[in-house]
């Protein structure tokens, strides 16, 4: 094994790639020892590691974008095309890197990696640290520019179910409006849509710590089958305020919710189940809008107070409305993506 490496050699070295992602203890030890013995190579190792992680994120995002639109009947053919395109993209990225790496006048801003979902869409993402994220409809997950190198920090707008790989040296941190969620390795759900009055973090297994913004010490520690609920004081917030400025009106630790079939309400969406458990029409409106990509307009205040308990899996929006209508007999009219709802006796 040579005492010195070029970046071109490192980015295709399996042992070095394992070190970059902390996948193999012996490889990690080897490269840490190498840096100790050759401190003059620190800059080369850092550049190569940044390139490996950057290409990995690029390929992950390319693959995820493609899998959203690949129809099942043509999946095999399209996957071959996808792998070829990913390989070409990687070669281009490496070539571009080596073309410009010795030109200090070229300045490239740090890139942030964002994963998004449209309304009526869900997406599964495999992060470079092998953690898995299921992103709910109308959501955005943003990775810190140093993710996988210096930290495992992400920010979330919307809802996501996380299955985090353990790494004691780099805790996984999810930043949302008003607070941060810190974990070492666990399964948990975070729901934090901008504009919603409530935000929730629900713990399925493991342990997480809740940090309110601008506080150094942990505010709350969750145990399995507990959730942290924060009611945001949106009315007192100036329009120009940043998400971090959200102030809690109230907070609470509550048990997770289960329906009569023992289905966990907080994570049912990740199993393609739309669950309402004694919720008002006003509360479930946003769920329906995100799930089906529609806009719901209440023409009567009384309709907003109707309460429902129901579970849907494969139904379309018309079937859902008919099922809900059986409980209260309200009137509804669907025109394109707009649904108008009124009380039965409205004249």
Residue pairs with C-beta under 8 A, 6 or more apart in sequence:
2 9
3 38
4 38
4 41
5 13
5 41
5 44
5 48
6 44
7 44
7 47
7 48
7 51
7 97
7 98
7 101
8 94
8 98
10 16
10 44
10 45
10 48
10 52
11 17
11 48
11 51
11 52
11 55
11 94
15 24
15 27
15 30
15 31
16 27
16 31
16 48
16 49
16 52
17 52
18 24
18 27
18 28
19 27
19 28
19 30
19 31
19 49
20 49
20 52
20 53
20 148
21 53
21 56
21 128
21 129
21 130
21 148
22 28
22 129
22 167
23 130
31 45
34 41
34 45
35 41
35 42
35 45
47 101
49 149
50 149
51 93
51 94
51 97
53 128
53 147
53 148
53 149
54 93
54 111
55 90
55 93
55 94
56 128
57 113
57 128
57 143
57 147
58 89
58 90
58 93
59 86
59 89
59 90
60 125
60 126
60 127
60 128
61 113
61 115
62 82
62 85
62 86
62 89
63 82
63 86
64 115
64 123
64 124
64 125
66 78
66 82
68 121
68 123
70 78
70 79
70 82
100 106
110 145
111 145
112 142
112 143
112 144
112 145
113 142
113 143
113 147
114 140
114 141
114 142
114 143
115 123
115 125
115 133
115 135
115 140
115 141
115 142
115 143
116 135
116 139
116 140
116 141
117 123
117 135
117 136
117 137
117 138
117 139
117 140
117 158
118 137
118 138
118 293
119 137
119 138
119 289
119 290
119 292
119 293
120 137
120 290
120 291
120 292
120 293
121 137
122 134
122 135
122 136
122 137
122 269
122 270
122 272
123 134
123 135
124 132
124 133
124 134
124 135
125 132
125 133
125 134
125 135
125 141
126 132
127 133
127 143
127 147
127 148
128 147
128 148
129 147
129 148
129 152
129 165
129 167
129 170
129 172
130 165
131 152
131 162
131 163
131 164
131 165
131 172
132 162
132 163
133 141
133 160
133 161
133 162
133 163
134 160
134 161
134 270
135 141
135 158
135 159
135 160
136 158
136 159
136 160
136 161
136 191
136 269
136 270
136 290
137 158
137 290
137 291
137 293
138 158
138 193
138 290
139 156
139 157
139 158
139 159
139 160
139 193
140 156
140 157
140 158
141 154
141 155
141 156
141 158
141 160
142 154
142 155
142 156
143 153
143 154
144 151
144 153
144 154
144 155
146 153
147 153
147 154
150 170
151 170
151 173
152 167
152 170
152 171
152 172
152 173
153 172
153 173
153 175
154 172
154 173
154 174
154 175
155 174
155 175
155 176
156 174
156 175
156 176
156 190
156 192
157 176
157 177
157 192
157 193
157 194
157 243
158 191
158 192
158 193
159 189
159 190
159 191
159 192
159 193
159 269
160 189
160 190
161 187
161 188
161 189
161 267
161 270
162 172
162 174
162 183
162 186
162 187
162 188
162 189
162 190
163 187
164 172
164 183
164 184
164 185
164 186
164 187
164 188
164 206
165 185
166 184
166 185
167 184
167 185
168 184
171 182
171 183
171 184
172 182
172 183
172 184
172 185
173 180
173 181
173 182
173 183
174 180
174 181
174 183
174 190
176 190
176 192
176 199
176 243
177 192
177 194
177 199
177 232
177 243
177 244
177 246
178 199
178 212
178 213
178 230
178 232
178 243
178 244
178 246
178 247
178 248
179 199
179 210
179 211
179 212
179 213
179 219
179 228
179 230
179 248
180 210
180 211
180 213
181 188
181 190
181 201
181 208
181 209
181 210
181 211
182 208
182 209
182 210
182 211
182 218
183 206
183 207
183 208
183 209
184 206
184 207
185 206
186 203
186 204
186 205
186 206
186 207
186 208
187 203
187 204
187 205
187 206
188 201
188 202
188 203
188 204
188 206
188 208
188 222
189 200
189 201
189 202
189 204
189 266
189 267
189 270
190 199
190 200
190 201
190 202
191 199
191 200
191 201
191 202
191 266
192 199
192 200
193 199
193 286
194 243
195 234
196 232
196 286
197 231
197 232
197 234
198 229
198 230
198 231
198 232
199 229
199 230
199 232
200 227
200 228
200 229
200 230
200 266
201 208
201 210
201 222
201 227
201 228
202 226
202 227
202 256
202 266
202 267
203 222
203 223
203 224
203 225
203 226
203 227
204 224
204 225
204 264
204 267
205 224
206 224
207 221
207 222
207 223
207 224
208 221
208 222
209 218
209 220
209 221
209 222
210 218
210 219
210 220
210 221
210 222
210 228
211 217
211 218
211 219
212 219
212 248
213 244
213 245
213 246
214 244
219 251
220 228
220 251
220 253
222 228
222 253
225 255
225 256
226 253
226 254
226 255
226 256
227 253
227 254
227 255
227 256
227 266
228 251
228 252
228 253
229 251
229 252
229 253
229 254
230 248
230 250
230 251
231 248
231 249
231 250
231 251
232 246
232 247
232 248
232 249
233 246
233 247
233 248
233 249
234 246
236 247
237 245
237 246
237 247
256 264
256 265
256 266
257 264
257 265
257 266
257 277
258 264
258 265
259 265
259 275
259 277
259 309
259 311
261 311
263 273
263 275
263 311
265 275
265 277
268 274
268 275
268 311
269 275
272 313
273 311
273 312
273 313
274 287
274 288
274 291
274 311
274 312
274 313
274 320
275 310
275 311
275 312
276 284
276 287
276 308
276 309
276 310
276 311
277 309
278 307
278 308
278 309
279 307
279 308
279 309
280 304
280 305
280 306
280 307
280 308
281 298
281 303
281 304
281 305
281 306
281 307
281 308
281 324
281 341
282 298
282 304
282 305
284 308
285 296
285 298
285 304
288 294
288 296
288 317
288 320
289 295
289 296
292 316
292 317
292 320
293 337
294 317
294 334
294 337
294 338
294 339
295 337
295 338
295 339
296 339
296 341
297 338
297 339
297 340
297 341
298 304
298 341
298 342
299 340
299 341
299 342
299 343
299 346
300 341
300 342
300 343
300 346
302 343
303 328
303 330
303 341
303 342
303 343
306 327
306 328
306 330
308 324
308 327
310 323
310 324
312 319
312 320
312 323
315 323
317 334
317 339
318 334
321 332
321 334
321 339
324 330
325 332
328 344
329 344
330 341
330 342
330 343
330 344
331 341
331 342
331 343
331 344
331 346
332 339
332 340
332 341
332 342
333 339
333 340
